[in-house]
Amino acid sequence: MKTVFFPYGVSNFEELVTDNFIFVDKTPFLEKLELHKEKKVSFLRPRRFGKSLWLSVLEYYYDINQKHKFDKLFGKYYIGQNPTPLRNAFRILKFDFSGIDASTRESTKQGFNLKVKTHILRFAVKYNCVSHEKIQTIQPIDDAEEIITVFFEHYPKDIPIYILFDEYDH
C-alpha cells in the first residue's frame, strides 16, 4: 500500500511535487488565466484556502529561471501536457508581506517598507538585471514608493515582469 501525504501548510509547489504530496491539479486555470488577457488579477479566498500555494504554482510556471525544471514540476499535470506560450517567459517579482509587525501604525509602515526593499533587492540580484551601482542607490532608501520608483527607473523596459503579492491581507 502506497503512503499518501496531504500537504497541510505546504505552500511551495516544488516541495509539494518533489516530496510526493497530494496535489489537486488546478493547472488548467493557468491556461484560462491567459485566455482572459487580464493585466491585473486578484485571487481572493479565505485564510487557509491555498492562495500562497497558487502563487507558488504561478511563480514556478512563469519564471524564466525555472525553465529547466518545467518537466519535473509540471510534466504529470494538465499544463505540463498543454503548455501555454507564456510558460517560463517572465521574471517574477514576488512580494510576501507575512511577518510584518502590525501592532502599531509605525511598525506596520516600517515592516512594509523593509519587505518592499528586501524583495526588490533580491529580485535585482536573482535576475542580475540592475547594475551594482544602481542597486547601491536603492540601499539607503527607506520609503517603499521611492524604492519602487527608483528601481523601475533603472529596470530594462523590454523585459517583462510578473508581479505577485502574497499575504497582502496581513
Secondary structure by P-SEA (a helix, b strand, c coil): cbbbbbbcccccaaaaaaacccccccaaaaaaaaaaccccccccccccccaaaaaaaaaaacccccccccccccccccccccccccccccccccccccccccccaaaaaaaaaaaaaaaaaaaaaacccccaaaaaaacccccaaaaaaaaaaaccccbbbbbbbccccc
